[in-house]
Amino acid sequence: MNVLNLITIYVSDVGKSIEFYKKIFEIEPSFIVPTYASFSMENGLSFSLWSNKAKDFISEGVGSRFELSIMVSDEIRVLDLYEKWQELGVVIEQKFHKAVFGPTFVVLDLDGHRIRVCIPD
């Protein structure tokens, strides 16, 4: 079986994106070079930022057409993060509400990538 262990998103400014993700993940990056950075998550997943201005970056696509999701234990934790991220000035795209799968909200990173917080299905 193949296991998903790395998610990479393309960003316009790696340094600014590092600072953004440090705030919301509450961890330091595990690897940094000028055009790339990676965060090692406790569950074994790696999350990386790759500059779309890097010399070896090639992509025909444009825009942000996917969503990262952070599943937390319960509605109280969803609300806690909602309030905390508002205080940090994170852009809220979709306010806290109850969807068919439970309490949730969506924020945007500096490049418009969607980040959803919810409880497990």
N, C-alpha and C positions, 0 to 999 in steps of 0.2 A: 504494500500500500504506500502511495506517495503521501507525504504530510506537508501541508502548507506551513512554512516556517519563516517566510519573509514577505513583508508588504512594503513596496516602495512607492512613494508619491513624488511627483515632479513639482518643484517649487522654484520661485523666481529669486529668492534670497535665502540661502541656507542658514546664514547667521541669525536672521530674524525669525526664521521658522524654528530653529533650535530653541530660541528663547520662548516662543509660543508653546511648543510641545513640552518643554521642561516644566512650564507652569501647569499645564493640564494633566500631564502624566505624573508629575511630582517625582521625577527621576532625572538623573544626568545622562547625557548620551554616552554610549560605550565606545564609540569610534567617531572621530571627526577629522576630515580633511577639508580644504577650502570649498570643494564642490559637492561634498557628500557627508552625511552623518547618519549614524545608526543608534537606535535605542534597543537594548535587550530587555524584554519583558520577563516577568517572573514565570510566566507559563511556557517559556521557551520560544515564543514568537519574537522575531526581530522586525522593527519598524524603521524604515530608512527614508531619508530626504535626499533627493538628487537634484542638483541645479539644472534647470532646463537651458542654462547658458554654458554648461560645461563643454569643453572642446570635443569630448567623445560622446556627447548626448545626441541621439538621433531618434526622432519620433515624428510620425506623420499626423498624429492626433492632436487635438486641441481641447481645452476645457476640462472641467472636473465632472466626471460622469459616474462616480461611485460614492459610496458612503462607508466610512469607518464606523464601527459601533463598539461602544464600551458598555458591557453588561455588568450591572451592579446587583447587589443582593436584594434590595427592596425599594419601595417607593420613597422611603425616608432618605435613602442614599441618593436617589435620583434628584429629589428636591434639594438636598445639601449641595450637590455638584452644580445644580442650576443656579442657586444663589451665589455660590462661591465664584463660578465663572462669570456671572454678571458683575460681581465686585471687581474681578480682574479685567473687565472691559472686553471680554470675548464677545464677538458679534453673535447674537442670537438670531437664527433664521426662523426657527419654529419654537414658539413659546411652550413651556411645560403644559402638557395636556394628557388625557387618557385616550390612547389609541386602542384599536381592537386587541393588540397584544400587551397592553398595559401602559403604565405611566412612562412618558418619554419627553424629550426635547432635542433640538438639533442646533448646533452652532456651526460657524464657518471659520476655517483657518485663514491665514493671510492670503492664500491663493484661491479661496472659494471652495476648498474641499469640505464636504459635509461630514460632521462628526455627531453621531447620535448617541445619546445615553438612554438606556432602557434596562428592564429586568429580563432575565432569561424567559424565552417563550415557554 
